[in-house]
Amino acid sequence: MKPIRFFLDSFKNTPGGASARKLTAFAFMLCIAWIHLKWVNHENAIAALIIDVSAALLSLSIITAENLIRLRHGGKGGTE
């Protein structure tokens, strides 16, 4: 199957295309590349990497918003 046809079939409600998760992750990766080219430098690279990985995992449903909140509060059990 041709790659363009595969991509276009993703927008139809029939078998043969990529899943919404894959398309979302692909679009997100394009946004990451553009943002990194425009704004990320050696001073904010670690913060950008943390944001990128968190958003990628969240968009692929590997982690949940609750996990991100817990991580932000230092791994505590609650969200206080």
C-alpha positions, 0 to 999 in steps of 0.5 A, a space after each residue: 500500500 502506498 504511504 499517501 494512500 495509507 495516510 489518507 485512509 486514516 481519515 475514513 471510517 474503514 480499515 486500512 489506515 493508521 490509528 488516531 493515536 498514531 496520527 496524534 503522536 505524529 502530529 505532536 512530533 512535528 510540533 515538537 520539531 518545530 518548537 525545538 528549532 525555534 525556541 529550545 536552546 542549551 539553557 532550557 533544553 531539560 525543561 523542554 525534554 520533560 515537557 515533550 516526554 510527558 506530552 508524548 506519553 499522555 497523548 499515547 495514553 501511556 500515563 494519565 493526568 493523575 500520574 503527571 500531577 503525582 509526579 509534579 508533587 514529588 511522587 506523593 500519594 495525594 494531589 494536595 
